[in-house]
Amino acid sequence: QVQLVESGGGLVQPGGSLKLSCAASRSIFSMYGMGWFRQAPGTQRELVARISSSGVRTYATFVKGRFAISRDRTKNTVYLEMNRLEVEDTAVYYCKSELTSSGPEYWGQGTQVTVSS
């Protein structure tokens, strides 16, 4: 079992920045991969960014160089730094951990990000 707790969401104006955190209950370096997903009302949950156990980073095309995923071994925490936020980035952001290449997967409870003027 892995517990994930997200934090850092909130209300921000277009063009602003936020940094999300995902604290894991066990070593993140024991995970096959960890990622950030988001889900806006009426849409499917979609991948935002992922980091593999070896540190390979993958981003959705809509990120367009605005977001960066990182991790801190000492804090068992994965981050998503989001810059130049757009109204379309408004969603609930979820953290996911992949224990192995074939599962299981664990999800956090989500944190709301609202981009509005």
Rosetta constraint file for C-alpha pairs under 8 A:
AtomPair CA 1 CA 106 HARMONIC 7.79 0.50
AtomPair CA 2 CA 24 HARMONIC 6.74 0.50
AtomPair CA 2 CA 25 HARMONIC 5.75 0.50
AtomPair CA 2 CA 26 HARMONIC 6.63 0.50
AtomPair CA 2 CA 97 HARMONIC 7.86 0.50
AtomPair CA 2 CA 106 HARMONIC 6.35 0.50
AtomPair CA 3 CA 24 HARMONIC 5.76 0.50
AtomPair CA 3 CA 25 HARMONIC 5.19 0.50
AtomPair CA 3 CA 26 HARMONIC 7.96 0.50
AtomPair CA 3 CA 106 HARMONIC 7.33 0.50
AtomPair CA 3 CA 107 HARMONIC 7.71 0.50
AtomPair CA 3 CA 108 HARMONIC 7.02 0.50
AtomPair CA 4 CA 22 HARMONIC 6.22 0.50
AtomPair CA 4 CA 23 HARMONIC 5.60 0.50
AtomPair CA 4 CA 24 HARMONIC 4.68 0.50
AtomPair CA 4 CA 25 HARMONIC 6.56 0.50
AtomPair CA 4 CA 95 HARMONIC 7.05 0.50
AtomPair CA 4 CA 96 HARMONIC 7.70 0.50
AtomPair CA 4 CA 106 HARMONIC 7.56 0.50
AtomPair CA 4 CA 107 HARMONIC 6.46 0.50
AtomPair CA 4 CA 108 HARMONIC 4.65 0.50
AtomPair CA 4 CA 109 HARMONIC 7.62 0.50
AtomPair CA 5 CA 21 HARMONIC 7.94 0.50
AtomPair CA 5 CA 22 HARMONIC 5.40 0.50
AtomPair CA 5 CA 23 HARMONIC 5.21 0.50
AtomPair CA 5 CA 24 HARMONIC 6.68 0.50
AtomPair CA 5 CA 95 HARMONIC 7.93 0.50
AtomPair CA 5 CA 108 HARMONIC 5.47 0.50
AtomPair CA 5 CA 109 HARMONIC 6.76 0.50
AtomPair CA 5 CA 110 HARMONIC 7.85 0.50
AtomPair CA 6 CA 20 HARMONIC 6.99 0.50
AtomPair CA 6 CA 21 HARMONIC 5.45 0.50
AtomPair CA 6 CA 22 HARMONIC 4.37 0.50
AtomPair CA 6 CA 23 HARMONIC 6.47 0.50
AtomPair CA 6 CA 94 HARMONIC 7.21 0.50
AtomPair CA 6 CA 95 HARMONIC 6.75 0.50
AtomPair CA 6 CA 108 HARMONIC 6.34 0.50
AtomPair CA 6 CA 109 HARMONIC 6.99 0.50
AtomPair CA 6 CA 110 HARMONIC 6.05 0.50
AtomPair CA 6 CA 111 HARMONIC 6.06 0.50
AtomPair CA 7 CA 20 HARMONIC 5.76 0.50
AtomPair CA 7 CA 21 HARMONIC 5.24 0.50
AtomPair CA 7 CA 22 HARMONIC 6.59 0.50
AtomPair CA 7 CA 111 HARMONIC 6.08 0.50
AtomPair CA 8 CA 18 HARMONIC 7.04 0.50
AtomPair CA 8 CA 19 HARMONIC 5.95 0.50
AtomPair CA 8 CA 20 HARMONIC 4.50 0.50
AtomPair CA 8 CA 21 HARMONIC 6.10 0.50
AtomPair CA 8 CA 111 HARMONIC 7.25 0.50
AtomPair CA 9 CA 18 HARMONIC 7.07 0.50
AtomPair CA 9 CA 19 HARMONIC 7.61 0.50
AtomPair CA 9 CA 20 HARMONIC 6.25 0.50
AtomPair CA 9 CA 111 HARMONIC 5.35 0.50
AtomPair CA 9 CA 112 HARMONIC 5.25 0.50
AtomPair CA 9 CA 113 HARMONIC 4.92 0.50
AtomPair CA 9 CA 114 HARMONIC 7.90 0.50
AtomPair CA 10 CA 18 HARMONIC 7.97 0.50
AtomPair CA 10 CA 111 HARMONIC 7.98 0.50
AtomPair CA 10 CA 112 HARMONIC 6.14 0.50
AtomPair CA 10 CA 113 HARMONIC 5.05 0.50
AtomPair CA 10 CA 114 HARMONIC 6.08 0.50
AtomPair CA 11 CA 113 HARMONIC 6.19 0.50
AtomPair CA 11 CA 114 HARMONIC 4.73 0.50
AtomPair CA 11 CA 115 HARMONIC 5.89 0.50
AtomPair CA 11 CA 116 HARMONIC 7.11 0.50
AtomPair CA 12 CA 16 HARMONIC 5.99 0.50
AtomPair CA 12 CA 17 HARMONIC 7.18 0.50
AtomPair CA 12 CA 18 HARMONIC 7.68 0.50
AtomPair CA 12 CA 113 HARMONIC 7.86 0.50
AtomPair CA 12 CA 114 HARMONIC 6.31 0.50
AtomPair CA 12 CA 115 HARMONIC 5.00 0.50
AtomPair CA 12 CA 116 HARMONIC 6.30 0.50
AtomPair CA 12 CA 117 HARMONIC 7.69 0.50
AtomPair CA 13 CA 85 HARMONIC 7.67 0.50
AtomPair CA 13 CA 115 HARMONIC 5.39 0.50
AtomPair CA 13 CA 116 HARMONIC 5.04 0.50
AtomPair CA 13 CA 117 HARMONIC 5.01 0.50
AtomPair CA 14 CA 84 HARMONIC 6.96 0.50
AtomPair CA 14 CA 85 HARMONIC 5.41 0.50
AtomPair CA 14 CA 86 HARMONIC 5.09 0.50
AtomPair CA 14 CA 87 HARMONIC 6.23 0.50
AtomPair CA 14 CA 115 HARMONIC 5.79 0.50
AtomPair CA 14 CA 116 HARMONIC 6.09 0.50
AtomPair CA 14 CA 117 HARMONIC 6.47 0.50
AtomPair CA 15 CA 83 HARMONIC 7.03 0.50
AtomPair CA 15 CA 84 HARMONIC 4.09 0.50
AtomPair CA 15 CA 85 HARMONIC 4.86 0.50
AtomPair CA 15 CA 86 HARMONIC 6.34 0.50
AtomPair CA 16 CA 83 HARMONIC 6.17 0.50
AtomPair CA 16 CA 84 HARMONIC 5.43 0.50
AtomPair CA 16 CA 85 HARMONIC 5.49 0.50
AtomPair CA 17 CA 81 HARMONIC 7.55 0.50
AtomPair CA 17 CA 82 HARMONIC 5.44 0.50
AtomPair CA 17 CA 83 HARMONIC 4.42 0.50
AtomPair CA 17 CA 84 HARMONIC 6.22 0.50
AtomPair CA 17 CA 85 HARMONIC 6.19 0.50
AtomPair CA 18 CA 81 HARMONIC 6.12 0.50
AtomPair CA 18 CA 82 HARMONIC 5.26 0.50
AtomPair CA 18 CA 83 HARMONIC 6.75 0.50
AtomPair CA 19 CA 79 HARMONIC 6.79 0.50
AtomPair CA 19 CA 80 HARMONIC 5.61 0.50
AtomPair CA 19 CA 81 HARMONIC 4.30 0.50
AtomPair CA 19 CA 82 HARMONIC 5.94 0.50
AtomPair CA 20 CA 79 HARMONIC 5.49 0.50
AtomPair CA 20 CA 80 HARMONIC 5.01 0.50
AtomPair CA 20 CA 81 HARMONIC 6.31 0.50
AtomPair CA 20 CA 82 HARMONIC 7.96 0.50
AtomPair CA 21 CA 77 HARMONIC 6.58 0.50
AtomPair CA 21 CA 78 HARMONIC 5.88 0.50
AtomPair CA 21 CA 79 HARMONIC 4.58 0.50
AtomPair CA 21 CA 80 HARMONIC 6.57 0.50
AtomPair CA 22 CA 77 HARMONIC 5.33 0.50
AtomPair CA 22 CA 78 HARMONIC 5.10 0.50
AtomPair CA 22 CA 79 HARMONIC 6.20 0.50
AtomPair CA 22 CA 95 HARMONIC 6.27 0.50
AtomPair CA 22 CA 108 HARMONIC 7.95 0.50
AtomPair CA 23 CA 75 HARMONIC 7.44 0.50
AtomPair CA 23 CA 76 HARMONIC 5.96 0.50
AtomPair CA 23 CA 77 HARMONIC 4.40 0.50
AtomPair CA 23 CA 78 HARMONIC 6.65 0.50
AtomPair CA 24 CA 28 HARMONIC 6.76 0.50
AtomPair CA 24 CA 76 HARMONIC 5.56 0.50
AtomPair CA 24 CA 77 HARMONIC 6.03 0.50
AtomPair CA 25 CA 76 HARMONIC 7.42 0.50
AtomPair CA 26 CA 30 HARMONIC 7.97 0.50
AtomPair CA 26 CA 76 HARMONIC 6.70 0.50
AtomPair CA 27 CA 31 HARMONIC 7.44 0.50
AtomPair CA 27 CA 73 HARMONIC 7.27 0.50
AtomPair CA 27 CA 76 HARMONIC 5.49 0.50
AtomPair CA 28 CA 34 HARMONIC 7.80 0.50
AtomPair CA 28 CA 73 HARMONIC 6.84 0.50
AtomPair CA 28 CA 76 HARMONIC 5.38 0.50
AtomPair CA 28 CA 77 HARMONIC 7.11 0.50
AtomPair CA 28 CA 78 HARMONIC 7.95 0.50
AtomPair CA 29 CA 53 HARMONIC 5.94 0.50
AtomPair CA 29 CA 73 HARMONIC 7.00 0.50
AtomPair CA 30 CA 53 HARMONIC 7.35 0.50
AtomPair CA 30 CA 99 HARMONIC 7.38 0.50
AtomPair CA 31 CA 52 HARMONIC 8.00 0.50
AtomPair CA 31 CA 53 HARMONIC 6.15 0.50
AtomPair CA 31 CA 97 HARMONIC 6.72 0.50
AtomPair CA 31 CA 98 HARMONIC 5.85 0.50
AtomPair CA 31 CA 99 HARMONIC 4.76 0.50
AtomPair CA 31 CA 100 HARMONIC 6.59 0.50
AtomPair CA 32 CA 52 HARMONIC 6.11 0.50
AtomPair CA 32 CA 53 HARMONIC 5.17 0.50
AtomPair CA 32 CA 97 HARMONIC 7.80 0.50
AtomPair CA 32 CA 98 HARMONIC 5.44 0.50
AtomPair CA 32 CA 99 HARMONIC 5.37 0.50
AtomPair CA 32 CA 100 HARMONIC 4.90 0.50
AtomPair CA 32 CA 101 HARMONIC 6.15 0.50
AtomPair CA 33 CA 50 HARMONIC 7.03 0.50
AtomPair CA 33 CA 51 HARMONIC 5.71 0.50
AtomPair CA 33 CA 52 HARMONIC 4.15 0.50
AtomPair CA 33 CA 53 HARMONIC 5.28 0.50
AtomPair CA 33 CA 97 HARMONIC 6.08 0.50
AtomPair CA 33 CA 98 HARMONIC 5.19 0.50
AtomPair CA 33 CA 99 HARMONIC 7.19 0.50
AtomPair CA 33 CA 100 HARMONIC 7.79 0.50
AtomPair CA 34 CA 50 HARMONIC 5.69 0.50
AtomPair CA 34 CA 51 HARMONIC 5.50 0.50
AtomPair CA 34 CA 52 HARMONIC 6.44 0.50
AtomPair CA 34 CA 53 HARMONIC 7.96 0.50
AtomPair CA 34 CA 78 HARMONIC 7.71 0.50
AtomPair CA 34 CA 95 HARMONIC 7.37 0.50
AtomPair CA 34 CA 96 HARMONIC 5.63 0.50
AtomPair CA 34 CA 97 HARMONIC 4.45 0.50
AtomPair CA 34 CA 98 HARMONIC 6.05 0.50
AtomPair CA 35 CA 47 HARMONIC 7.49 0.50
AtomPair CA 35 CA 48 HARMONIC 7.49 0.50
AtomPair CA 35 CA 49 HARMONIC 5.56 0.50
AtomPair CA 35 CA 50 HARMONIC 3.95 0.50
AtomPair CA 35 CA 51 HARMONIC 6.13 0.50
AtomPair CA 35 CA 95 HARMONIC 5.78 0.50
AtomPair CA 35 CA 96 HARMONIC 5.20 0.50
AtomPair CA 35 CA 97 HARMONIC 6.52 0.50
AtomPair CA 36 CA 47 HARMONIC 6.30 0.50
AtomPair CA 36 CA 48 HARMONIC 5.43 0.50
AtomPair CA 36 CA 49 HARMONIC 5.28 0.50
AtomPair CA 36 CA 50 HARMONIC 6.25 0.50
AtomPair CA 36 CA 80 HARMONIC 7.43 0.50
AtomPair CA 36 CA 93 HARMONIC 6.78 0.50
AtomPair CA 36 CA 94 HARMONIC 5.63 0.50
AtomPair CA 36 CA 95 HARMONIC 4.68 0.50
AtomPair CA 36 CA 96 HARMONIC 6.25 0.50
AtomPair CA 37 CA 45 HARMONIC 6.45 0.50
AtomPair CA 37 CA 46 HARMONIC 5.34 0.50
AtomPair CA 37 CA 47 HARMONIC 4.38 0.50
AtomPair CA 37 CA 48 HARMONIC 5.00 0.50
AtomPair CA 37 CA 49 HARMONIC 7.04 0.50
AtomPair CA 37 CA 93 HARMONIC 5.67 0.50
AtomPair CA 37 CA 94 HARMONIC 5.07 0.50
AtomPair CA 37 CA 95 HARMONIC 6.33 0.50
AtomPair CA 37 CA 96 HARMONIC 7.47 0.50
AtomPair CA 38 CA 45 HARMONIC 5.46 0.50
AtomPair CA 38 CA 46 HARMONIC 5.49 0.50
AtomPair CA 38 CA 47 HARMONIC 6.61 0.50
AtomPair CA 38 CA 48 HARMONIC 6.65 0.50
AtomPair CA 38 CA 91 HARMONIC 5.90 0.50
AtomPair CA 38 CA 92 HARMONIC 5.46 0.50
AtomPair CA 38 CA 93 HARMONIC 4.26 0.50
AtomPair CA 38 CA 94 HARMONIC 5.83 0.50
AtomPair CA 39 CA 43 HARMONIC 6.27 0.50
AtomPair CA 39 CA 44 HARMONIC 6.00 0.50
AtomPair CA 39 CA 45 HARMONIC 4.38 0.50
AtomPair CA 39 CA 46 HARMONIC 6.40 0.50
AtomPair CA 39 CA 91 HARMONIC 5.26 0.50
AtomPair CA 39 CA 92 HARMONIC 5.35 0.50
AtomPair CA 39 CA 93 HARMONIC 6.60 0.50
AtomPair CA 40 CA 44 HARMONIC 7.45 0.50
AtomPair CA 40 CA 45 HARMONIC 7.52 0.50
AtomPair CA 40 CA 90 HARMONIC 6.65 0.50
AtomPair CA 40 CA 91 HARMONIC 4.29 0.50
AtomPair CA 40 CA 92 HARMONIC 6.33 0.50
AtomPair CA 41 CA 91 HARMONIC 7.31 0.50
AtomPair CA 47 CA 59 HARMONIC 7.79 0.50
AtomPair CA 47 CA 60 HARMONIC 6.41 0.50
AtomPair CA 48 CA 59 HARMONIC 5.89 0.50
AtomPair CA 48 CA 60 HARMONIC 5.18 0.50
AtomPair CA 48 CA 63 HARMONIC 7.18 0.50
AtomPair CA 49 CA 57 HARMONIC 7.15 0.50
AtomPair CA 49 CA 58 HARMONIC 5.49 0.50
AtomPair CA 49 CA 59 HARMONIC 4.40 0.50
AtomPair CA 49 CA 60 HARMONIC 6.24 0.50
AtomPair CA 49 CA 68 HARMONIC 7.79 0.50
AtomPair CA 49 CA 69 HARMONIC 6.48 0.50
AtomPair CA 50 CA 57 HARMONIC 5.65 0.50
AtomPair CA 50 CA 58 HARMONIC 5.11 0.50
AtomPair CA 50 CA 59 HARMONIC 6.58 0.50
AtomPair CA 50 CA 69 HARMONIC 7.08 0.50
AtomPair CA 51 CA 55 HARMONIC 5.64 0.50
AtomPair CA 51 CA 56 HARMONIC 5.45 0.50
AtomPair CA 51 CA 57 HARMONIC 4.51 0.50
AtomPair CA 51 CA 58 HARMONIC 6.44 0.50
AtomPair CA 51 CA 69 HARMONIC 7.01 0.50
AtomPair CA 51 CA 70 HARMONIC 7.57 0.50
AtomPair CA 52 CA 56 HARMONIC 5.17 0.50
AtomPair CA 52 CA 57 HARMONIC 6.62 0.50
AtomPair CA 57 CA 69 HARMONIC 7.28 0.50
AtomPair CA 59 CA 63 HARMONIC 6.56 0.50
AtomPair CA 60 CA 64 HARMONIC 7.90 0.50
AtomPair CA 63 CA 67 HARMONIC 5.93 0.50
AtomPair CA 66 CA 82 HARMONIC 6.09 0.50
AtomPair CA 66 CA 83 HARMONIC 5.15 0.50
AtomPair CA 66 CA 84 HARMONIC 6.19 0.50
AtomPair CA 66 CA 85 HARMONIC 7.74 0.50
AtomPair CA 67 CA 80 HARMONIC 6.73 0.50
AtomPair CA 67 CA 81 HARMONIC 5.45 0.50
AtomPair CA 67 CA 82 HARMONIC 4.42 0.50
AtomPair CA 67 CA 83 HARMONIC 6.01 0.50
AtomPair CA 68 CA 79 HARMONIC 7.98 0.50
AtomPair CA 68 CA 80 HARMONIC 5.67 0.50
AtomPair CA 68 CA 81 HARMONIC 5.13 0.50
AtomPair CA 68 CA 82 HARMONIC 6.65 0.50
AtomPair CA 69 CA 78 HARMONIC 7.21 0.50
AtomPair CA 69 CA 79 HARMONIC 5.57 0.50
AtomPair CA 69 CA 80 HARMONIC 4.61 0.50
AtomPair CA 69 CA 81 HARMONIC 6.41 0.50
AtomPair CA 70 CA 78 HARMONIC 5.75 0.50
AtomPair CA 70 CA 79 HARMONIC 5.16 0.50
AtomPair CA 70 CA 80 HARMONIC 6.59 0.50
AtomPair CA 71 CA 76 HARMONIC 7.52 0.50
AtomPair CA 71 CA 77 HARMONIC 5.70 0.50
AtomPair CA 71 CA 78 HARMONIC 4.22 0.50
AtomPair CA 71 CA 79 HARMONIC 5.87 0.50
AtomPair CA 72 CA 76 HARMONIC 5.92 0.50
AtomPair CA 72 CA 77 HARMONIC 5.39 0.50
AtomPair CA 72 CA 78 HARMONIC 6.40 0.50
AtomPair CA 73 CA 77 HARMONIC 6.89 0.50
AtomPair CA 85 CA 89 HARMONIC 6.45 0.50
AtomPair CA 85 CA 115 HARMONIC 6.84 0.50
AtomPair CA 86 CA 90 HARMONIC 7.63 0.50
AtomPair CA 86 CA 115 HARMONIC 6.26 0.50
AtomPair CA 87 CA 114 HARMONIC 7.55 0.50
AtomPair CA 87 CA 115 HARMONIC 4.83 0.50
AtomPair CA 87 CA 116 HARMONIC 5.96 0.50
AtomPair CA 88 CA 115 HARMONIC 7.62 0.50
AtomPair CA 89 CA 113 HARMONIC 7.57 0.50
AtomPair CA 89 CA 114 HARMONIC 7.49 0.50
AtomPair CA 89 CA 115 HARMONIC 6.70 0.50
AtomPair CA 90 CA 112 HARMONIC 7.83 0.50
AtomPair CA 90 CA 113 HARMONIC 5.40 0.50
AtomPair CA 90 CA 114 HARMONIC 4.59 0.50
AtomPair CA 90 CA 115 HARMONIC 5.41 0.50
AtomPair CA 91 CA 112 HARMONIC 6.09 0.50
AtomPair CA 91 CA 113 HARMONIC 5.52 0.50
AtomPair CA 91 CA 114 HARMONIC 6.60 0.50
AtomPair CA 92 CA 110 HARMONIC 5.86 0.50
AtomPair CA 92 CA 111 HARMONIC 5.40 0.50
AtomPair CA 92 CA 112 HARMONIC 4.33 0.50
AtomPair CA 92 CA 113 HARMONIC 5.97 0.50
AtomPair CA 93 CA 110 HARMONIC 5.27 0.50
AtomPair CA 93 CA 111 HARMONIC 5.26 0.50
AtomPair CA 93 CA 112 HARMONIC 6.18 0.50
AtomPair CA 93 CA 113 HARMONIC 6.95 0.50
AtomPair CA 94 CA 107 HARMONIC 6.84 0.50
AtomPair CA 94 CA 108 HARMONIC 5.86 0.50
AtomPair CA 94 CA 109 HARMONIC 6.70 0.50
AtomPair CA 94 CA 110 HARMONIC 4.39 0.50
AtomPair CA 94 CA 111 HARMONIC 6.61 0.50
AtomPair CA 95 CA 107 HARMONIC 5.78 0.50
AtomPair CA 95 CA 108 HARMONIC 5.34 0.50
AtomPair CA 95 CA 110 HARMONIC 6.97 0.50
AtomPair CA 96 CA 105 HARMONIC 6.80 0.50
AtomPair CA 96 CA 106 HARMONIC 5.55 0.50
AtomPair CA 96 CA 107 HARMONIC 4.57 0.50
AtomPair CA 96 CA 108 HARMONIC 6.51 0.50
AtomPair CA 97 CA 105 HARMONIC 5.59 0.50
AtomPair CA 97 CA 106 HARMONIC 5.25 0.50
AtomPair CA 97 CA 107 HARMONIC 6.63 0.50
AtomPair CA 98 CA 103 HARMONIC 5.87 0.50
AtomPair CA 98 CA 104 HARMONIC 6.18 0.50
AtomPair CA 98 CA 105 HARMONIC 4.68 0.50
AtomPair CA 98 CA 106 HARMONIC 6.73 0.50
AtomPair CA 99 CA 103 HARMONIC 5.66 0.50
AtomPair CA 99 CA 104 HARMONIC 5.68 0.50
AtomPair CA 99 CA 105 HARMONIC 6.23 0.50
AtomPair CA 100 CA 104 HARMONIC 6.74 0.50
